[in-house]
C-alpha cells in the first residue's frame, strides 16, 4: 500500500469517526422529544375509571397482570464504528510492514550499488595506481640509465679515479632495480585489469 492510499484510508476513517462522534453528542444533548415543551401546561393525569366487573367468560384466565404501558427509552448514543477503527489499525500495520520492507529493499539496493559501482572503481583505481607508479619507476630507471651510459667507460676500476667505478655500480644497481619495479607494476596492472 502506498502512502497516498494509506492517507486516504486514514482520512476516511478519521472523518467517519468524527461524524459518528458528532451524531452521538447531538443525540445526547438534544432535548427529549417526549418531554413537555417549556411554558406549556402539563397534561392532566387521566381520571381513573371505576372498574367495571367483567363477565366471567371475558375474564383473563392467567394470573399475570395486564401489561402496563412503559415509557419510551431515551435514545442511546451511537457507538463508535469499530470496523473503521479496525480498518485504520490494519492499514497502519500494513503501512508499517511495507515501510520495513522498503527499508530492507533500500539496504539491499545500496549493497548491490556498492558491489556494482564500488568494486569496479576500486579495481580500476588499483590498476591506475599500478600504472602510475610503474611510470614513475620507469622514469627513475631512465634517468639512472642515462647516468649509467655516461659512466660506461668506468666499467673497469681505474686506479686514478676509484670512485668512478663505484658510481657506475650504484647506477647499474639502481637502474636494474627500478626497471624491475616498472616492469612488475605494469605486469600486475595488466593481470588485475584482465581478472573479473
Secondary structure, 3 states (H helix, E strand, C coil): CCHHHHHHHHHHHHHHHHHHHHHHHHHHHCCCCCCCCCCCCCCCCCCCCCCCCCCCCCCCCCCCCCCCCCCCCCCCCCCCCHHHHHHHHHHHHHHHHHHHHHHHHHHHHHHHHHHHHHHHHHHHHHHHHHHHHHHHHHHHHHHHHHHHHHCHHHHCCCCCCHHHHHHHHHHHHHHHHHHHHHHHHHHHHHHHHHCC
